Amino acid sequence: MKAIVHEHQQGIAGLSYKEMDQPEIGADECLVQVGVGGLNRRDVAVIENKHDPKSGPFIPGSDAAGTIAKAGKHVTKVQEGEEVIIYPGLGWDENSDAPPLGYEIVGFPENGTFAEYIRIPAKNLVKKPAHLTSEEAGVLSFAALTAYRVLFTRAKIRKEDTILLPGIGSGVLTFALKFSKAIGARVIVTSRSEDKQKQALELGADKAINTYDDWSQELKDEQIDVVVESIGKQTFQKSIDAVRRGGTIVTFGATTEDTVELDIRSFFYGQYNLLGSTMGSMEEWKEMLAFIEKHDIHPVIDKVFNAEECEEAFSYLKSSRNLGKLGIRFN
Ligand SMILES: NC(=O)c1ccc[n+]([C@@H]2O[C@H](COP(=O)([O-])OP(=O)(O)OC[C@H]3O[C@@H](n4cnc5c(N)ncnc54)[C@H](OP(=O)(O)O)[C@@H]3O)[C@@H](O)[C@H]2O)c1
């Protein structure tokens, strides 16, 4: 089989699409023929900062949907030939305040989904939601689950709330926009790109401003209840300054550096809530799938690349040319 492989050199220069051995499956696992895999910022971070290219070939990727080519002998809940979508977590089955110790995400340290065939525990598979195309299913899980946990489990948003989403180009935030609108909340987005601001308004955002503008001016007539912060250092202070006193900031990403300074005194006087979040449990993933089915929500797909174009796909994401999700087609 062929796979996107990272080896020899750090980062995108170390990627190629080449022959690898097809994985063997255990009794509780399935071999899935991947249709489309979804690309996430994590995949870029893995090949730039986590996987040592000198340690041997490695297949990145956390998201995929496809068809079960072979089911292990103990597998009963899914069947060969069935179209499925994968849960990208390993070791976080039930809802809990935080992931259990030892929890991993598919696509590092173990090989991931960017291959013609993948080996995956059968319990991580459910039937593809009927209202989604195979491309939509392939790019869904990681980003949609992250957005679902951030909004509903952590920030507990309500329809009366106004939600601020800085950096709407993000795959996760395009889901956050759709999920917040599905419950009737007001949504304000920011982007560095005028084009993306326009697209976000077309997708249902109530207001769109430039990330680099003065938010205190642009948002002076707004009461922001929740800020969903993933840009990191570049916007963290602006996000705290934007939220109403007593409001909530949920952070789950740091695209522009992890370390920020915080004026503790103004933070505690403002009675703000600062929450962390990370992907979500398998149980939450199933709740998220039911939610998108109920509200007929489809991912925003910017572009689907062929697997041979892997370097271009990673570069496209790295330079934030996308609004919403990117896919890679394998079959
Ligand atoms: N903890 C978790 O489980 C989890 C899960 C998923 C993602 N994440 C993290 O969440 C973040 C978003 O993920 P994603 O895959 O959705 O990312 P993405 O598609 O790459 O989007 C990131 C967005 O951030 C904005 N941005 C990037 N660089 C910026 C800069 N220098 N200044 C201002 N804005 C900038 C851009 O928005 P505009 O182009 O609109 O300006 C960009 O589209 C990443 O940091 C990712 O690692 C964490």
PDBQT file of the ligand as one rigid body, heavy atoms in Angstrom, charges set to zero:
ROOT
HETATM    1  N1  LIG A 401      -6.123  20.741  21.980  1.00  0.00    +0.000 N 
HETATM    2  C1  LIG A 401      -6.676  20.095  20.957  1.00  0.00    +0.000 C 
HETATM    3  O1  LIG A 401      -7.206  18.996  21.099  1.00  0.00    +0.000 OA
HETATM    4  C2  LIG A 401      -6.680  20.731  19.622  1.00  0.00    +0.000 A 
HETATM    5  C3  LIG A 401      -7.476  20.190  18.601  1.00  0.00    +0.000 A 
HETATM    6  C4  LIG A 401      -7.503  20.825  17.376  1.00  0.00    +0.000 A 
HETATM    7  C5  LIG A 401      -6.723  21.953  17.172  1.00  0.00    +0.000 A 
HETATM    8  N2  LIG A 401      -5.931  22.426  18.182  1.00  0.00    +0.000 N 
HETATM    9  C6  LIG A 401      -5.135  23.651  17.985  1.00  0.00    +0.000 C 
HETATM   10  O2  LIG A 401      -6.037  24.715  17.702  1.00  0.00    +0.000 OA
HETATM   11  C7  LIG A 401      -5.485  25.608  16.729  1.00  0.00    +0.000 C 
HETATM   12  C8  LIG A 401      -6.415  25.672  15.523  1.00  0.00    +0.000 C 
HETATM   13  O3  LIG A 401      -6.393  24.412  14.889  1.00  0.00    +0.000 OA
HETATM   14  P1  LIG A 401      -6.829  24.189  13.393  1.00  0.00    +0.000 P 
HETATM   15  O4  LIG A 401      -6.335  22.877  12.912  1.00  0.00    +0.000 OA
HETATM   16  O5  LIG A 401      -8.277  24.468  13.301  1.00  0.00    +0.000 OA
HETATM   17  O6  LIG A 401      -5.905  25.312  12.764  1.00  0.00    +0.000 OA
HETATM   18  P2  LIG A 401      -5.832  26.079  11.435  1.00  0.00    +0.000 P 
HETATM   19  O7  LIG A 401      -6.839  25.554  10.470  1.00  0.00    +0.000 OA
HETATM   20  O8  LIG A 401      -4.436  26.068  11.059  1.00  0.00    +0.000 OA
HETATM   21  O9  LIG A 401      -6.250  27.579  11.839  1.00  0.00    +0.000 OA
HETATM   22  C9  LIG A 401      -5.522  28.465  12.615  1.00  0.00    +0.000 C 
HETATM   23  C10 LIG A 401      -6.050  29.909  12.356  1.00  0.00    +0.000 C 
HETATM   24  O10 LIG A 401      -5.395  30.787  13.258  1.00  0.00    +0.000 OA
HETATM   25  C11 LIG A 401      -5.230  32.056  12.636  1.00  0.00    +0.000 C 
HETATM   26  N3  LIG A 401      -3.804  32.427  12.690  1.00  0.00    +0.000 N 
HETATM   27  C12 LIG A 401      -2.750  31.658  12.340  1.00  0.00    +0.000 A 
HETATM   28  N4  LIG A 401      -1.603  32.334  12.506  1.00  0.00    +0.000 NA
HETATM   29  C13 LIG A 401      -1.937  33.558  12.977  1.00  0.00    +0.000 A 
HETATM   30  C14 LIG A 401      -1.193  34.727  13.341  1.00  0.00    +0.000 A 
HETATM   31  N5  LIG A 401       0.149  34.783  13.239  1.00  0.00    +0.000 N 
HETATM   32  N6  LIG A 401      -1.865  35.803  13.793  1.00  0.00    +0.000 NA
HETATM   33  C15 LIG A 401      -3.212  35.794  13.885  1.00  0.00    +0.000 A 
HETATM   34  N7  LIG A 401      -3.975  34.717  13.535  1.00  0.00    +0.000 NA
HETATM   35  C16 LIG A 401      -3.348  33.628  13.094  1.00  0.00    +0.000 A 
HETATM   36  C17 LIG A 401      -5.657  31.914  11.173  1.00  0.00    +0.000 C 
HETATM   37  O11 LIG A 401      -6.932  32.503  11.002  1.00  0.00    +0.000 OA
HETATM   38  P3  LIG A 401      -7.182  33.597   9.818  1.00  0.00    +0.000 P 
HETATM   39  O12 LIG A 401      -6.522  33.026   8.594  1.00  0.00    +0.000 OA
HETATM   40  O13 LIG A 401      -8.664  33.637   9.746  1.00  0.00    +0.000 OA
HETATM   41  O14 LIG A 401      -6.576  34.874  10.251  1.00  0.00    +0.000 OA
HETATM   42  C18 LIG A 401      -5.720  30.405  10.974  1.00  0.00    +0.000 C 
HETATM   43  O15 LIG A 401      -6.647  30.040   9.990  1.00  0.00    +0.000 OA
HETATM   44  C19 LIG A 401      -4.090  25.069  16.432  1.00  0.00    +0.000 C 
HETATM   45  O16 LIG A 401      -3.171  25.720  17.304  1.00  0.00    +0.000 OA
HETATM   46  C20 LIG A 401      -4.198  23.592  16.800  1.00  0.00    +0.000 C 
HETATM   47  O17 LIG A 401      -2.962  23.030  17.123  1.00  0.00    +0.000 OA
HETATM   48  C21 LIG A 401      -5.903  21.843  19.398  1.00  0.00    +0.000 A 
ENDROOT
TORSDOF 0
